[in-house]
């Protein structure tokens, strides 16, 4: 296997890890929040934060590094429209993801405090949950667009 194909394989696997972990985490926290079972919310919020640090963050860093290397190795100009759109969508997803990470950390802390104090989650938790959800939709859609552009490389 040549270097390009090895890097391409790693790039694809890391993208699947990044989007899959993000979608899976969002799925579980979204539905756990609707259950309003505090103990479950604490456990899932902890796991979502851990998953972001262990899986999503390294993949988020690896993606542009491997992507730029692949573009260079393949001889594609960075100004190629599908590449420019892919980068723009990746940046959009990142701009949504960064506050999501902060919100998840805060939500986890609030849920842990409520569990320790045997109290209800504060209104701020539910406000953060709504923001978290609202930021997740455009991030996920942006990543679907990136996948489409990467696979199809359309003439734009």
Number of C-alpha atoms within 10 A of each C-alpha: 5 6 10 15 11 10 15 15 12 16 20 16 13 21 19 15 17 23 19 14 19 20 13 13 18 18 11 16 23 17 11 19 17 10 11 12 10 19 14 15 24 23 15 19 27 19 16 23 20 13 17 19 13 12 17 22 13 14 23 19 12 16 19 14 12 18 17 14 15 18 14 12 11 10 9 12 11 13 9 14 15 19 21 14 18 21 16 14 22 21 15 17 21 16 14 20 20 11 14 21 17 14 19 21 17 17 26 22 16 19 25 20 16 17 16 9 9 10 11 14 17 13 9 12 19 13 12 17 19 13 14 22 14 13 18 19 13 17 23 19 14 22 21 15 16 22 16 14 19 15 9 10 15 12 8 7
